[in-house]
Amino acid sequence: MAQALVTGATSGIGRAIALALHGAGHEVIALGRNAAALQGLSALGMQTRQVDLADAAELTTALNGLAPDILVNNAGVMPPLGNFCDADLADIDQAINVNLRSVLALTHAIAPGMRARGHGHIFFTGSTAGHAPFANLAVYCATKAAIGGFAQALRLDLAPHNVRVTEIVAGRVETALYSTLLPPEARAAMYAGNSAVQPEDVAAMLLAVLALPQSVDVARFDILPTYQGVATGTPKKEA
Ligand SMILES: NC(=O)c1ccc[n+]([C@@H]2O[C@H](COP(=O)([O-])OP(=O)(O)OC[C@H]3O[C@@H](n4cnc5c(N)ncnc54)[C@H](OP(=O)(O)O)[C@@H]3O)[C@@H](O)[C@H]2O)c1
C-alpha cells in the first residue's frame, strides 16, 4: 500500500478523501490547522501534521522527510463573496497563498521524489469556478483557473516519468466551505434537496481513478450535482 499526503484533511472533501484512502489500506498523512479534527484522524491511525499553508516556513518544516506516493492538494479557501472592486487585499493574498502558492510549493517539494522513483499520483481539487466565470467569485475563480492550468501542464512534465496527475473539477459539494460566508439558512437552502455532491462521492471517484492501471491517467474529472450547469447566470444590473 502507498503513502498518501492529503491537505485540508480536517474537513469536507479532504477529510472524506483521507478516510477513504485510510480505509483502502493506505498510510495517510493528514494536514490541516484544526487541532481537534487532526486528533480525531490520529485516533483512527493516521499521521497528522498541523500546518498553516499560508505560512511558507511552516509548510517547509511540515514536509521535512516526507516522500508520499500520492499527493492530494485539496485545501482551499473561499474569500468573502462580492464584487472584486470591494475586495480586501488581505483576503486576496490569503486566497492566493492557500489556494495557489502553497499548492505549487508543496508540489515542488514532493514531485521531484516521485519523478526520481518513477511513480506517483498527484491530485488537485480544482473547481468548476476554474473553468467557467462566476459573479462575485473573481479571485476564487482566478486561483482555481491557475490550478487547472498548472495541473494539466504538470501532467505533461511528469508523464514521461510514470507519474500521473489528476485535476478534480468539483461543482457544488456540501462542506464547510461557505460556513463563514453565508448565514445558516442560506447555506441550508443551497444544499437542500440533493442539490449538492457529498464529499464521500468525490473520495469514491478518487479511489476509482487511483485503482486504474498505471498506464491510464484520468487527467481531469468533473463531478457536479446532476442538476447543476457549469456556469451561473448573467449578473444583475444595479439600479
Ligand atoms: N465545497 C464545494 O462546493 C467545492 C467546490 C469546488 C471545489 N472545492 C474545493 O474543495 C477543496 C476543499 O474544500 P471543502 O469544500 O472541503 O471545504 P472545507 O470543508 O471548508 O475544507 C477546507 C479545508 O482546507 C483547509 N484549509 C483552509 N485554509 C487552510 C490553511 N491556511 N492552512 C491549512 N489548511 C487550510 C481546512 O483545514 P483547517 O480548517 O484545519 O485549517 C479544511 O480542511 C477546496 O480547495 C475548495 O476550493 C469545494
The ligand as a Gaussian input file, in Angstrom:
#p B3LYP/6-31G(d) Opt

LIG

0 1
 N      -17.464000      22.632000      -1.434000
 C      -17.555000      22.945000      -2.722000
 O      -18.657000      23.192000      -3.242000
 C      -16.314000      22.956000      -3.562000
 C      -16.455000      23.029000      -4.954000
 C      -15.331000      23.043000      -5.740000
 C      -14.089000      22.978000      -5.173000
 N      -13.952000      22.936000      -3.818000
 C      -12.604000      22.882000      -3.251000
 O      -12.501000      21.752000      -2.421000
 C      -11.407000      21.946000      -1.526000
 C      -11.827000      21.513000      -0.131000
 O      -12.833000      22.388000       0.347000
 P      -14.139000      21.885000       1.085000
 O      -15.269000      22.195000       0.217000
 O      -13.942000      20.517000       1.583000
 O      -14.213000      22.961000       2.274000
 P      -13.947000      22.854000       3.850000
 O      -14.833000      21.828000       4.448000
 O      -14.046000      24.249000       4.331000
 O      -12.441000      22.354000       3.952000
 C      -11.364000      23.226000       3.664000
 C      -10.087000      22.570000       4.152000
 O       -8.973000      23.428000       3.799000
 C       -8.159000      23.587000       4.959000
 N       -7.521000      24.895000       4.989000
 C       -8.090000      26.112000       4.736000
 N       -7.192000      27.088000       4.969000
 C       -6.054000      26.480000       5.393000
 C       -4.778000      26.956000       5.812000
 N       -4.489000      28.275000       5.837000
 N       -3.853000      26.054000       6.179000
 C       -4.136000      24.733000       6.175000
 N       -5.304000      24.207000       5.786000
 C       -6.259000      25.082000       5.410000
 C       -9.096000      23.443000       6.144000
 O       -8.360000      22.972000       7.247000
 P       -8.280000      23.731000       8.679000
 O       -9.613000      24.343000       8.934000
 O       -7.899000      22.631000       9.620000
 O       -7.207000      24.728000       8.507000
 C      -10.074000      22.384000       5.647000
 O       -9.591000      21.097000       5.953000
 C      -11.028000      23.416000      -1.635000
 O       -9.866000      23.542000      -2.447000
 C      -12.213000      24.033000      -2.344000
 O      -11.867000      25.189000      -3.053000
 C      -15.049000      22.902000      -2.999000

